[in-house]
Amino acid sequence: MTKPLLKISIRIGLITAVVILLYEFTNLLFVYHYFKYEYYLAGIAIIALITGIILTNRYHRQQRAHLANSNPLESLTAKELHVLELLADGKSNKEIASANYIEISTVKTHINNLFFKLSVKNRKDAAKLYQQYLENPKSTFSPPSGI
């Protein structure tokens, strides 16, 4: 985890050094007399924004790849797992809300979070994924079989 962070830090440091060198180079050529100081600041802000967007996209791609390799149900909270269980039983939003003593809008939020975390588009696919998990449980909390 620290190696990617080190690589990112080095890249940002190199980019900053290049920007400083470019600024100094333009200083030598007296280009700064033709542009206002605010334009340079705006350029640096835009570069920082683009760098932030690129780094965020890379981070989310890595997170999605990590989640794709592991069991998707492990990323769910206890409440989301309970909602998924009721959803797999064929309960409606209203029935799920009354069973959990929550509002229907909260149930919809949980279901949308479920769909995102499980990478499914509808209730049927979510229920199917849950049923597959029940058929092949792979818990990391269970002891080894030789004990």
Helices and strands as residue ranges (DSSP letters): H 2-28, G 31-33, H 37-69, G 72-75, H 78-88, H 93-100, H 104-118, H 123-135
